[in-house]
Amino acid sequence: MSTTLSAARSAIAARAQEFLSGAATQTTNTTNLTDTNLLQHADGYWSESTVLFTSGANNGLARRIQTYTGTSSTAVLYSAVPTTIASGVSYELYRRFTPTDIKNGLNRAMNVAGPDFREKVRAVATATADTLQYAVPTSPGLSWLVGVEYQNFTQSGQGDWPYIRLDPSQYEIIEDFDGSLSVKTLQLRFNPQTNRLIRFVYDAPLGQVSADADVIHLDLPELEWLYTQAVAELWRIEASRTSDASRRSALEELARWDATADKLRRQMIQPPAQAPLRRTRFTVV
């Protein structure tokens, strides 16, 4: 399981604030966004919000909304975008926190993720019956191999079979080292079935994200913690920049989301998995 910054941003925004994702229903100009399907709120409701265009010629551009009129379902931007806003162009509306705020909150959550949550990348090899050795891929770029998964058969009509994590007693990692090059080989201790997939699971600290396509490699339960912690970080940011009148409510939200993130973290912390067996062979050259 993995996600991108753009998908994570939507998920976090939906938890932290009023968030809307839609598509323009009319071709207007470079300052007006009209959506008669979703923009049916009271006048002024989306004023001072941020719109992010997610398709079309203005894809990736964010603008502040100056005024919003519910009767015409139209938001007027403070500053024009380069190209006319066309019908069918998708957009996202952020009422409180901007997309930049959410990216910063997400990266701050990643900073506090360790050591309990770490990035996981999977590389795949195809098994063949009576073949017990497979080259360990190096393409993920993460040096620490933490486990091997095997595609498990459940039903003959099921196309995407689930994976099981192999116990270290079912395989070992053989490393050939000649002083300048290290080649790792997976040695299975059972006979696999042809066309079943073998997945190599690699591990590394979570990295920062900046572009929409940047990938976050976490499994689904850990992603839920990351989203929750990111919301807490957003309220921490809000508390640091608001006036005294609003700081109290921001601090209350911060405490609530921090407590939820801490509960999720404690629920998901598990003893470290048993490391793969490893045997190193040195070659004299």
C-alpha positions in Angstrom: 0.0 0.0 0.0 1.3 3.5 -0.8 -0.1 6.9 -1.6 0.9 10.1 -3.3 1.1 13.6 -1.8 -1.9 14.7 -3.8 -4.1 11.8 -2.4 -2.7 12.3 1.1 -3.5 16.0 0.9 -7.1 15.3 0.1 -7.4 12.7 2.9 -5.9 15.1 5.5 -8.0 18.1 4.4 -11.2 16.0 4.7 -10.2 15.3 8.3 -9.0 18.7 9.3 -11.5 21.1 7.7 -14.3 21.6 5.3 -12.9 20.3 2.0 -14.6 20.0 -1.4 -13.5 18.4 -4.7 -15.4 19.1 -7.8 -15.4 20.2 -11.5 -16.4 23.4 -13.1 -19.7 23.3 -14.9 -19.2 26.4 -17.1 -16.4 27.9 -19.1 -16.0 31.4 -17.6 -12.8 33.5 -17.7 -9.5 33.6 -15.8 -11.0 34.8 -12.4 -14.4 33.0 -12.1 -14.9 29.4 -11.1 -18.5 28.2 -11.4 -19.9 24.8 -10.3 -23.6 24.5 -10.1 -23.4 20.9 -8.9 -21.5 21.4 -5.7 -21.2 25.1 -5.0 -24.6 25.7 -3.5 -23.6 27.2 -0.1 -24.7 30.5 1.3 -23.1 33.7 0.0 -19.6 34.3 1.4 -19.2 30.7 2.6 -16.1 30.0 0.5 -14.7 33.6 0.6 -11.1 33.7 1.7 -10.8 29.9 1.0 -8.1 28.5 -1.3 -8.9 26.8 -4.7 -6.4 24.4 -6.2 -6.8 23.4 -9.8 -6.1 19.7 -10.4 -6.5 19.4 -14.2 -6.5 21.4 -17.3 -4.2 24.2 -18.3 -4.1 25.7 -14.8 -3.3 22.3 -13.2 -1.3 22.7 -9.9 -2.1 26.4 -9.5 -3.6 27.7 -6.2 -5.5 30.9 -5.8 -7.3 32.7 -2.9 -11.0 33.3 -3.3 -12.1 36.9 -2.9 -15.8 36.5 -3.0 -18.3 33.6 -3.3 -21.9 34.0 -4.4 -24.2 31.1 -3.7 -27.0 32.1 -6.1 -24.7 31.9 -9.1 -22.4 29.1 -7.6 -19.4 31.3 -8.5 -16.2 32.0 -6.7 -14.2 35.0 -7.8 -10.4 34.8 -7.4 -8.2 37.6 -6.1 -5.7 37.1 -8.9 -6.3 35.6 -12.3 -5.0 32.3 -13.5 -3.1 32.3 -16.9 -5.8 30.4 -18.8 -9.6 30.6 -19.0 -11.2 28.3 -16.4 -13.0 25.7 -18.7 -16.0 23.5 -18.0 -15.0 20.1 -16.7 -11.7 21.3 -15.1 -11.3 19.7 -11.7 -10.5 21.7 -8.6 -10.2 21.3 -4.8 -11.4 23.9 -2.2 -9.6 24.3 1.1 -11.7 26.4 3.6 -9.2 26.8 6.5 -5.8 25.3 5.7 -4.1 25.8 2.4 -2.5 23.0 0.3 0.9 24.4 1.4 -0.2 24.2 5.1 -1.2 20.6 4.6 2.1 19.6 2.9 4.0 21.2 5.8 1.9 19.4 8.3 2.4 16.1 6.5 6.2 16.6 6.4 6.2 17.5 10.1 4.2 14.3 10.9 6.9 12.3 9.0 9.6 13.9 11.1 8.0 12.4 14.3 7.1 9.0 12.7 10.3 7.3 13.6 11.2 4.8 14.9 7.8 3.2 14.9 6.8 4.0 11.4 9.1 3.5 8.5 8.8 3.5 4.7 8.2 0.2 3.0 8.9 -0.5 -0.6 8.1 -3.8 -2.3 9.9 -5.3 -5.4 8.4 -8.3 -7.2 9.9 -11.5 -8.7 7.9 -14.3 -10.4 8.3 -17.8 -9.0 8.8 -21.0 -11.0 8.2 -24.5 -9.7 11.4 -26.4 -8.8 13.4 -23.1 -8.7 14.5 -22.3 -5.2 16.9 -19.4 -5.8 16.0 -15.8 -6.9 18.1 -12.7 -7.3 17.2 -10.1 -4.7 16.3 -6.9 -6.6 18.2 -3.7 -5.8 15.9 -1.3 -7.7 14.0 0.1 -4.7 17.2 1.8 -3.5 16.5 0.9 0.1 19.3 -1.2 1.5 17.6 -2.9 4.4 15.6 -6.0 3.4 13.1 -6.7 6.2 11.0 -9.5 4.9 9.8 -11.6 2.0 6.1 -12.2 1.0 4.7 -15.0 -1.1 1.4 -14.9 -3.1 -1.0 -17.2 -1.4 -3.7 -19.1 -3.2 -7.2 -18.9 -1.8 -9.8 -19.3 -4.6 -9.2 -20.4 -8.2 -11.4 -17.6 -9.5 -9.7 -14.9 -7.6 -7.4 -12.9 -9.8 -5.4 -10.9 -7.2 -4.3 -13.4 -4.6 -3.2 -12.1 -1.2 0.3 -12.3 0.1 1.6 -13.9 3.3 4.7 -12.9 5.1 7.2 -15.8 5.0 8.6 -16.9 8.3 12.5 -16.6 8.3 12.6 -20.4 8.7 11.2 -20.7 5.1 14.1 -19.0 3.4 17.5 -17.3 3.8 19.4 -14.6 2.1 22.7 -15.6 0.6 25.2 -12.8 0.0 28.2 -13.3 -2.3 30.9 -10.7 -1.6 34.1 -10.5 -3.5 35.5 -7.3 -2.0 34.0 -4.9 -4.5 30.5 -6.3 -5.3 27.8 -7.8 -3.2 25.1 -10.0 -4.8 22.2 -11.2 -2.7 20.2 -14.3 -3.5 16.9 -15.5 -2.0 17.1 -19.2 -1.1 13.7 -20.7 -0.6 13.2 -23.7 1.7 10.0 -24.8 -0.1 9.1 -25.4 -3.7 7.0 -22.5 -5.0 4.3 -22.7 -7.6 4.8 -21.4 -11.1 3.7 -17.8 -11.7 3.1 -17.1 -8.0 4.7 -13.7 -7.1 7.4 -13.2 -4.5 7.7 -9.7 -2.9 10.8 -8.4 -1.3 10.0 -5.8 1.4 12.5 -3.0 2.0 12.6 -0.5 4.8 13.9 3.0 5.3 13.1 6.2 7.2 10.2 8.2 5.8 11.3 10.9 3.4 9.9 14.4 2.8 7.4 15.0 0.0 7.2 18.1 -2.2 5.6 17.3 -5.6 2.1 15.9 -6.0 3.4 12.7 -7.5 5.8 12.0 -4.6 5.0 8.6 -3.1 4.6 7.7 0.6 5.2 4.0 1.1 3.2 3.0 4.1 0.6 0.3 4.7 -3.0 1.4 5.3 -3.1 1.3 9.2 0.1 3.4 9.3 -1.3 5.8 6.8 -4.2 6.4 9.1 -1.8 7.3 11.9 0.1 9.6 9.5 -3.0 11.5 8.4 -4.1 11.9 12.0 -0.7 13.2 13.1 -0.6 15.5 10.2 -4.0 17.1 11.3 -2.5 17.5 14.8 0.5 19.3 13.2 -1.9 21.6 11.2 -3.5 22.7 14.4 -0.1 23.2 16.0 0.7 25.5 13.0 -2.6 27.3 13.5 -2.0 27.8 17.2 1.3 29.4 16.5 0.0 32.0 14.1 -3.5 32.9 15.5 -4.4 35.7 17.9 -5.2 35.1 21.5 -8.9 35.0 20.8 -8.5 32.0 18.4 -5.5 30.3 19.9 -7.5 28.5 22.7 -9.8 26.7 20.2 -6.7 25.8 18.1 -5.0 24.4 21.1 -8.1 22.4 22.1 -8.2 20.8 18.6 -4.4 20.2 18.8 -4.8 18.3 22.1 -7.7 16.2 20.6 -5.9 15.2 17.5 -2.6 14.6 19.3 -4.4 12.2 21.7 -6.0 10.3 18.8 -2.7 10.0 17.0 -0.9 8.8 20.2 -3.7 6.2 20.7 -3.3 4.9 17.1 0.5 4.8 17.5 0.3 2.7 20.7 -2.2 0.3 19.1 0.0 -0.2 16.0 3.4 -0.5 17.7 4.4 -4.2 17.5 7.6 -6.1 18.4 10.1 -6.0 15.6 9.6 -8.8 13.1 12.2 -11.5 13.1 14.9 -10.5 10.6 15.5 -12.6 7.5 18.2 -15.3 7.8 21.4 -14.2 6.1 24.4 -16.1 5.0 27.5 -14.4 3.6 30.0 -16.1 1.3 33.3 -14.5 0.6 35.0 -15.1 -2.7 38.8 -15.0 -3.0 39.9 -13.1 -6.1 
